[in-house]
Amino acid sequence: MKPKIIGLTGGIGSGKSTIAGYFAALDIPVYIADDEAKKILFMPHVVKELIAIFGNDILTEGIPDKAKIAALVFNNPEQLAKLNSIIHPKVAEHFKDWVLQNSGKLFVIKETAILFESGSYKDCDFIILVTAPTDVRIQRVMNRDGVTREKVLQRIENQWNDQKTIPLSNFVINNIDLESAKEQVVDINNLLKNVINKG
């Protein structure tokens, strides 16, 4: 039996990873798309493709430098599209294989920052959106990445906002305090089990 695919997403600083961890603790398989994309970035055949498009400047000591690549594609939609055309199909392929490995499970979680922006939300059976007040998100990212408020706001502006994503989501988790977030995860887990078993 092919498991149902549950998309888990949210803007930067919303706490997607924390929520993904709560689902994993409930024995739900969780696929972290960004982690897999980073691994794919270092595969020899992918490195060759990157060099062919972006040149050797993206390398540091012969390996792709994530900071250099990020600087290259940030605020440059054309370069970002080129990067995505290399990485996204490979992540999609890897995800397909991973879903097959988890056949027999009722559902699996796919956690990705750009679920809506990439259009891959259309491949999900249900979508969970993680939200938090903008000020909370800004503070989290500043603490985590050691960046300025302006930098965080720039990154927030590059993502779809809640007004756009909430109508496309089946469940919304307000991730302000951990205890409440954990309870919301347990509730959604139970709801999903009921809905999928009935379906």
C-alpha positions in Angstrom: 0.0 0.0 0.0 1.4 3.4 -1.0 1.3 5.8 2.0 -0.5 9.1 1.8 1.9 12.0 1.4 1.6 14.8 3.9 3.3 18.1 3.0 4.8 20.0 5.9 5.9 23.6 5.3 6.0 27.1 6.7 8.0 30.3 6.3 11.5 30.8 7.6 11.6 30.8 11.4 8.2 29.2 11.7 9.7 26.1 13.3 9.1 23.4 10.6 12.0 21.3 11.8 10.7 21.3 15.4 7.3 20.1 14.2 8.9 17.5 11.9 10.7 16.2 14.9 7.5 15.9 16.8 6.0 13.8 14.0 9.1 11.6 13.9 8.8 11.0 17.6 5.3 9.6 16.9 7.0 7.1 14.6 5.9 8.8 11.4 8.5 8.6 8.6 9.8 12.2 7.9 11.6 13.2 4.7 13.6 16.5 5.1 13.8 17.7 1.5 16.4 20.5 2.2 18.8 17.9 3.8 18.5 15.6 0.8 19.0 18.6 -1.6 22.3 19.4 0.3 23.5 15.8 -0.1 22.7 15.8 -3.8 24.6 19.1 -4.2 27.9 17.2 -3.5 27.4 14.2 -5.8 30.2 14.2 -8.5 27.8 14.2 -11.5 25.8 17.1 -9.9 29.0 19.1 -9.2 29.9 18.7 -13.0 26.4 20.1 -13.9 26.8 23.0 -11.5 30.3 23.9 -12.9 28.9 23.7 -16.5 26.3 26.3 -15.6 27.8 28.5 -12.9 31.6 28.0 -13.5 34.4 27.1 -11.0 33.7 30.2 -8.9 31.1 28.3 -6.9 33.7 25.9 -5.6 35.9 26.2 -2.5 38.8 23.7 -2.4 37.1 21.7 -5.2 33.7 21.3 -3.6 30.5 23.3 -4.0 30.3 26.2 -1.5 26.7 26.6 -0.3 27.3 30.3 0.8 28.7 31.2 -2.7 25.8 29.4 -4.4 23.3 31.1 -2.1 24.8 34.5 -2.9 24.6 33.8 -6.6 21.0 32.9 -6.7 19.6 35.2 -4.0 17.5 37.9 -5.6 18.3 36.4 -9.0 15.3 34.4 -10.2 17.0 33.4 -13.4 20.0 31.8 -11.6 17.7 30.3 -9.0 15.6 28.6 -11.7 18.8 27.1 -13.2 19.9 25.8 -9.8 16.4 24.4 -9.2 16.3 22.7 -12.6 19.4 20.7 -11.5 18.5 19.9 -7.9 14.7 19.6 -7.8 14.2 16.7 -10.3 16.9 14.7 -8.4 15.2 15.3 -5.0 11.8 14.4 -6.5 13.3 11.1 -7.8 14.9 10.4 -4.4 11.7 11.1 -2.6 9.8 8.7 -4.8 12.2 5.9 -3.9 11.9 6.8 -0.2 8.1 6.6 -0.4 8.4 3.1 -1.9 10.7 2.1 1.0 8.0 3.2 3.4 5.1 1.4 1.7 2.9 -0.2 4.3 2.9 3.0 6.3 -0.4 4.9 6.6 1.3 8.2 5.7 4.6 9.9 5.5 5.7 13.5 6.0 7.6 15.6 3.4 9.1 18.6 5.0 10.2 21.3 2.6 10.5 25.1 2.8 9.3 25.7 -0.8 6.4 23.3 -1.0 4.1 26.0 -2.5 6.7 27.9 -4.4 7.9 24.8 -6.2 4.4 23.6 -7.0 5.1 20.3 -5.3 2.1 20.9 -2.9 0.0 19.5 -5.8 1.5 16.1 -5.2 0.5 16.0 -1.6 -2.7 14.3 -0.2 -2.8 16.8 2.8 -0.8 19.9 3.7 0.2 21.0 7.2 1.3 24.7 7.4 3.4 25.9 10.4 3.0 29.5 11.3 4.2 31.9 14.0 4.0 35.7 14.4 6.4 37.5 12.2 8.3 39.0 15.2 8.8 35.6 16.7 10.0 34.2 13.4 12.5 37.1 12.9 13.9 36.6 16.4 14.3 32.9 15.9 16.3 33.3 12.7 18.4 36.1 14.1 19.3 33.9 17.1 19.9 30.8 14.9 21.8 32.3 12.0 23.4 35.4 13.6 21.9 37.6 10.9 20.4 41.1 11.0 16.6 41.8 11.1 16.8 43.2 7.6 18.4 40.0 6.2 15.6 37.9 7.8 12.9 40.2 6.4 14.4 39.9 2.9 14.2 36.1 3.2 10.6 36.3 4.5 9.6 38.6 1.5 11.0 35.9 -0.9 8.6 33.3 0.4 4.8 33.1 0.0 3.0 34.7 3.0 0.3 33.1 5.2 -2.5 34.9 3.4 -1.5 32.9 0.3 -0.7 29.6 1.9 -3.4 29.1 4.6 -6.2 28.7 2.0 -4.1 25.9 0.3 -3.5 24.0 3.6 -5.6 21.4 5.4 -4.1 22.0 8.8 -2.4 25.0 10.4 -0.1 24.7 13.4 0.5 27.9 15.4 4.0 27.3 16.7 4.4 29.8 19.5 5.1 27.6 22.5 6.5 24.1 22.3 3.9 22.4 24.6 0.9 23.7 22.5 2.7 22.9 19.2 3.2 19.3 20.5 -0.5 19.0 21.3 -1.4 20.2 17.9 0.8 17.6 16.3 -0.8 14.8 18.3 -4.3 16.1 17.3 -3.4 16.3 13.6 -1.7 12.8 13.7 -5.0 11.3 15.2 -7.1 13.2 12.6 -5.0 12.0 9.7 -5.2 8.4 10.9 -9.0 8.6 11.2 -9.5 10.3 7.8 -7.1 8.0 5.9 -8.5 4.8 7.5 -12.0 5.9 6.6 -11.0 6.8 3.1 
